[in-house]
Amino acid sequence: MNQHVKILGVLNIVWGVFGALCGLIILMIFGGLYGYMREVAYRRAETSIALPIVAIVGGAVSLFLLFVSTPSVIAGIALLYFKPWGRMLAIVVSALHLVNIPLGTALGIYGLWVLFSPEAQRLFTPTVST
């Protein structure tokens, strides 16, 4: 089970980084679109109405993806170091992954299976050293 927890940690980090990269790509696309529309707005005044909408939508979507991806990365790092609080965070993140069909669902099911197993619960139980 030790290996499963490490695999789950790496998968959560990869999933979170992928989501953050998607957010940055969306920010670049909307930024380029905003720049293009700003140039067009000099020639056609009606285009300037859409400029704030493009900026707000692009910024909001990219910030949302960054905000949603961060807990997955944090949970993945905590799982790699077997932090007890990381198990609880990873359970919540795995439950949220279930909504992202199909890959997120597979990651969420795998995460819940690993983290609710009795062996994993023992791995995350703090030991008292004397």
N, C-alpha and C positions, 0 to 999 in steps of 0.2 A: 504494500500500500504506500510505502515511502516513495516509490518511483511514480505512482499515480499522482500523488500530491505535487511532486515536482513537475510532472508533465502538465498538470492542470495549471500550475503557476505560470509556466512558460506560455501555455495557450492563452491565458488571461492577459498576459503582457502583450503578446502578439495581437490579440483581438483589440485591446485598448489602443495600441500604437496604430493599428490599421484604421480604427475609427478616428483618431486624431489626425492622421494623414488625410483621410477623406475630408475632414473639416477644413484643413489647410488648403486642399485642392479646390474645394468649393469657394473658399475665400478668394483664392487667386482667380478663379473663373468669374465670379461676380465682380471682383475688382477690375479685371480686364473689360468686362461688359460695361461697368460704370464709366471707365475711361473712354471707351468707344462711344457710348451714348452721350457723354459730355461733349465730345468733339462734334457729334451730329447735332447736338442741341444748339450749337452756334448757327447752324444753317436752318434748323427747323425748331421753332420755339415750343411747339407742342410736345417735343421729346423731353423737355426739361421737367415735365410733370412726373415722369417715371423715375427720374434720378434718385430721389430720396427713397422710393419704394425698393429699387434695386439694392441700394446701400443697406437699408434696414433688413431686408429679407436675407441677403448674403451674409451680413454680419450675424444675424440671429441664428441662422442655420449652422454656420461654422462654430459659433460659440456654444450652441446646444450640443453639437457633436463632440467638441472638446470637453464640455462639462460631463457628458455621459460616459466618455471614454476614460476619464481620469480614475474613477473608482476601480475599474477593471485592472489598470496598471498597478495601482496601489495594492489591491488584493493579490495580484500575481506575485509581486515582490514579497509581500507578507507570507504567502504560502511557501515560497522558496526558503524562507528563514524559519518556518514553522512557528510563527507568532500566533498565540491563542486568539487574539482579536482579529487576526487575518482570516481565520476559519469562519468567524461569524460574518465578516464583511464579504467573504467569497460566497457564502451561502446566499446572502442577499443579492449579490451581483449575478450569481448563477440563476436565481429565480427571475431576475430581470432579463437575462439572456434568452429565456424561453420565448419571449415575444418576437425575437429576431429570427424569422423563419428563413431558411432551413439550417444554416450553419450555427447561428446563435442558439437555436433550439437544441441542436446536438451538443454544443458546448455546455449549455445549461443542464441538460439531463446528465451528462458525464460528470459535471461538477457536483451536482446534488448527490449522485450515486457515490462519488468518492468521499465527499465531506460528511455524509451521514453514515458511513460505514463505521462499525465499532473500532476497527484498527486505526482509522484516521482520527477518531475521537481520542484514542490513547496517545497518538503522536502529538496532539495539540494540548494535552493535559500538562500543566506545569509540574515539573518534578522538584521536590525539595531536596537540596543537597546538604549533607551534614558535615 
